[in-house]
Amino acid sequence: MQPVACGMCGAFVTARKSSWDQTSIQWSAAALGRCQERRATAYDTDRPNRHSFPGCAALAASLREAAVDGRLEVQSGDPLKSNTDSPEEHS
């Protein structure tokens, strides 16, 4: 587990990237209180299960950026997936 800060709110979590598709995150009480997206969903009474937290998009982007930059190690060793299709192939 490695510390990673959210680029939006600065909340620090610890994360482990098993692969490019799988990330484990541990939230501290301080990070939970600081996360803007988490606070926003707490007051969304229109959601069917308003006590669940689907995840923070800003933190997900920060985790991906940290992995791409090499600040968060990807355990699998697989290369970063990329879309190699050219736009002409879809015309």
VOPATOR-621572 format. One record per residue: x, y, z of N, C-alpha, C, O, CB in turn; residue in one letter. Coordinates in steps of 0.001 Angstrom, whole numbers, plus 500000, padded with zeros to 6 digits. Glycine has a CB too. Layout:
! residues N
XYZXYZXYZXYZXYZa...
//
This chain:
! residues 91
500850498827500000500000500000500000500900501242500000501872501337500749499031499995501230m500540502173499142501314503398499003500377504605499147499225504550498717502059503431497631q500875505704499758500028506885499894499875507616498562500832507772497804500603507829500948p498650508058498301498341508839497100497366509939497519496416509694498263497732507929495946v497617511151497029496732512275497328495791512534496162496172512404494998497547513538497645a494573512899496484493598513284495469493974514661494934494233515582495709492147513285496047c494004514800493640494341516067493014493275517130493188493546518313492979494593515858491567g492065516736493568490971517691493744490954518254495169490988519470495358489623517022493423m490903517378496157490714517854497530491929517655498424491976518190499531489543517162498142c492919516885497952494124516661498748493995515543499765494920515333500550494492517911499451g492892514822499783492732513702500710493782512634500402493972512259499245491295513105500618a494457512152501437495431511075501269494787509744501588494165509584502638496663511302502161f494934508790500686494518507408500907495758506539500720496779507007500217493348506979499924v495668505285501123496710504332500757496106503405499722494955502985499836497251503535502008t496902503093498709496378502323497583497377501263497141498586501399497325496038503248496410a496836500213496557497633499149495940497013498876494582495811498633494475497676497840496834r497824498915493563497372498660492196497846497257491817499018497059491495497920499752491186k496937496293491857497280494920491492497481494789489993498335494029489535496194493955491959s496683495543489224496784495568487767496249496921487322495821497724488151495989494370487092s496272497177486018495721498435485526494217498508485749493645499598485764496036498607484048w493572497358485922492119497327486090491674497187487542490489497351487828491547496199485289d492582496889488463492190496619489848493014497452490817494244497432490787492347495128490171q492315498185491677492954499026492682492270498809494015491042498822494094492906500517492277t493059498608495071492537498536496432492854499853497118493962500374496997493143497324497221s491873500390497839492031501688498492491633501565499953490610500965500282491184502778497784i492463502145500833492105502267502244491920503749502547492821504560502333493198501625503178q490747504081503044490421505453503407490667505636504889490268504792505691488956505799503044w491320506730505269491435507099506678490233507965507034489521508432506145492785507851506969s490007508177508300488911509049508731489129510463508196488175511130507797488798509068510280a490374510919508185490676512265507682490359512369506189489799513369505742492160512618507936a490714511340505421490437511361503980488937511327503716488446512022502826491122510175503281a488210510522504484486755510454504327486113511818504573485187512212503863486160509412505287l486602512525505564486058513831505880486430514904504884485722515901504741486504514240507221g487548514702504188488034515712503251487476515544501837487415516520501089489538515671503203r487073514348501457486641514050500089485374514820499733484323514610500338486404512542499918c485475515695498769484345516519498351483236515693497706482056515944497950484814517588497384q483603514713496889482596513890496222481843513032497233480634512837497105483249513000495155e482539512530498218481891511715499243480901512554500040479789512108500322482937511089500182r481302513766500401480396514653501135479167514992500295478053515047500815481127515943501550r479370515219498999478252515567498122477245514430498029476040514683498006478761515925496727a477705513187497976476773512055497869476044511803499181474954511232499172477518510791497444t476612512212500300475963511999501589474651512762501689473754512368502435476889512414502718a474539513851500941473335514686501011472406514487499818471414515200499673473725516144501104y472730513517498967471901513248497785470808512264498175471008511051498111472761512686496599d469666512777498575468581511915499045467808511249497914466931510424498168467632512712499891t468125511600496657467450510987495516468038509634495144467430508892494373467517511908494326d469209509299495678469822508006495365469112506898496127468741507091497285471330508013495707r468911505724495494468212504621496166468903504180497457468227503942498458468099503438495227p470215504067497456470958503661498652471948504772498969473138504657498676471694502277498444n471461505824499555472280507016499716473429506841500695474300507707500774471427508149500159r473456505747501441474548505520502377475731504810501728476801504717502331474056504715503555h475556504315500520476677503704499817477444504797499073476880505832498717476187502594498832s478719504557498847479559505525498148480132504850496915480965503952497036480695506070499070f479696505269495719480129504590494496481586504832494139482126504124493289479273505021493357p482229505791494748483628506073494476483822507515494056482877508197493661484157505143493404g485032507956494146485377509343493839486100509394492489487184508831492334486265509960494969c485497510067491532486087510162490194487408510924490219488339510577489492485113510844489232a487494511953491047488736512733491135489864511872491701490996511939491222488530513992492016a489561511066492715490585510184493281490979509116492269492161508796492142490080509527494583l490018508563491552490325507551490528491285508124489487492220507444489065489026507053489840a491060509359489076491945510003488103493334510209488700494339510032488011491357511353487643a493394510581489975494683510783490641495446509464490783496667509430490627494474511421492023s494732508392491075495367507076491193495918506626489838497031506104489763494361506032491737l495158506822488791495620506445487449496843507265487066497814506724486537494497506639486404r496801508561487328497938509426487018499175508997487797500276508977487248497599510890487329e499005508655489063500134508194489883500715506895489329501932506707489336499691507992491346a499853505999488849500337504742488268501076504997486955502140504423486720499164503770488035a500522505847486107501160506161484816502515506826485040503485506532484342500249507083483960v502572507732486028503818508447486336504834507595487081505991507994487219503514509671487150d504415506415487567505327505552488298505375505817489793506198505229490494506685505691487739g504509506692490296504474506966491737503685505913492492503845505772493705503876508338492000r502828505164491787502067504059492352502389502827491530502022502733490359500526504357492364l503071501890492151503524500696491436502346499806491047501443499565491848504518499905492296e502370499322489805501380498364489325501996496978489507502992496647488863500973498636487811v501400496171490384501985494894490793502124493879489662503072493094489656501159494299491879q501192493883488703501181492837487680502351492943486711502761491936486134499888492889486911s502888494123486522503968494301485569503503494389484123504318494598483225504933493187485706g502200494233483885501674494361482530501806495802482062501716496721482877500200493903482466d502018496019480772502115497396480272500761498093480321499712497449480354502660497409478834p500807499402480325499593500214480285498821499903479018499380499908477921499927501722480362l497525499630479175496683499367478013496456500665477265496315501728477870495333498728478429k496422500571475951496148501765475157495254501397473982495201500244473551497463502417474660s494569502384473487493702502192472323494559502425471093494922503564470797492451503160472348n494881501374470383495760501488469220494977501586467924495567501689466849496702500306469157t493630501555468015492821501712466807492958503139466273492927504106467034491331501377467094d493108503250464972493138504574464379491704505000464065490857504140463824494026504596463099s491409506300464059490040506745463772489535506290462409488331506113462228489966508247463853p490430506098461451490006505673460114489423504279460103488602503955459245491163505733459160e489841503437461058489357502056461099487897501984461496487249500964461260490189501233462061e487362503034462093485977503026462557485047503784461636483870503939461960485894503606463935h485524504260460504484688505029459578483843504133458709483082504621457874485543505918458706s
//
